């Protein structure tokens, strides 16, 4: 008679009866979740067809309009290599950014009516992430778009 199957069955029964060895306990609190902080300059560039937050290790900007100028300059070589693009045209710089306490206005030299939806979302999300978190209105000589808020992206 072969004793190996009997030994294997006995070992299996032992493991089942012994359980996994983890004893029940109360909920263990790990404390608050870490804060989602990004140091440097926060820009929204396009990745997989939607604006995506990108952090650049730069010193804080001197003027709020500098953030729009960075968008107009497009992704860095490293960001392009990572697959990031931009819909924001280079011709929008220089920009003028002002805040009246409730809304941030971004004055552009390009007609805001000609900007793509992705370009508008890039500008709005970047301004809200870096300058002011309230609604943003894009303004040009002929048109205005807004007040707008950054859509929620997964």
Secondary structure in CASP SS format (residue, H / E / C, confidence):
PFRMAT SS
TARGET T0000
AUTHOR 0000-0000-0000
METHOD secondary structure of the structure
MODEL  1
X C 1.00
X C 1.00
X C 1.00
X H 1.00
X H 1.00
X H 1.00
X H 1.00
X H 1.00
X H 1.00
X H 1.00
X H 1.00
X H 1.00
X H 1.00
X H 1.00
X H 1.00
X H 1.00
X H 1.00
X H 1.00
X C 1.00
X C 1.00
X C 1.00
X C 1.00
X C 1.00
X C 1.00
X C 1.00
X C 1.00
X C 1.00
X C 1.00
X C 1.00
X C 1.00
X C 1.00
X C 1.00
X C 1.00
X C 1.00
X C 1.00
X C 1.00
X C 1.00
X C 1.00
X C 1.00
X C 1.00
X E 1.00
X E 1.00
X E 1.00
X E 1.00
X E 1.00
X E 1.00
X E 1.00
X C 1.00
X C 1.00
X E 1.00
X E 1.00
X E 1.00
X E 1.00
X E 1.00
X E 1.00
X E 1.00
X C 1.00
X C 1.00
X C 1.00
X C 1.00
X C 1.00
X C 1.00
X C 1.00
X C 1.00
X H 1.00
X H 1.00
X H 1.00
X H 1.00
X H 1.00
X H 1.00
X H 1.00
X H 1.00
X H 1.00
X C 1.00
X C 1.00
X C 1.00
X H 1.00
X H 1.00
X H 1.00
X H 1.00
X H 1.00
X C 1.00
X C 1.00
X C 1.00
X E 1.00
X C 1.00
X C 1.00
X C 1.00
X C 1.00
X H 1.00
X H 1.00
X H 1.00
X C 1.00
X C 1.00
X C 1.00
X E 1.00
X E 1.00
X E 1.00
X E 1.00
X C 1.00
X C 1.00
X C 1.00
X E 1.00
X E 1.00
X E 1.00
X E 1.00
X E 1.00
X C 1.00
X C 1.00
X C 1.00
X C 1.00
X H 1.00
X H 1.00
X H 1.00
X C 1.00
X C 1.00
X H 1.00
X H 1.00
X H 1.00
X H 1.00
X H 1.00
X H 1.00
X H 1.00
X H 1.00
X H 1.00
X H 1.00
X H 1.00
X H 1.00
X H 1.00
X H 1.00
X C 1.00
X C 1.00
X C 1.00
X C 1.00
X E 1.00
X E 1.00
X E 1.00
X E 1.00
X E 1.00
X C 1.00
X C 1.00
X C 1.00
X C 1.00
X E 1.00
X E 1.00
X E 1.00
X E 1.00
X E 1.00
X C 1.00
X C 1.00
X C 1.00
X C 1.00
X C 1.00
X C 1.00
END
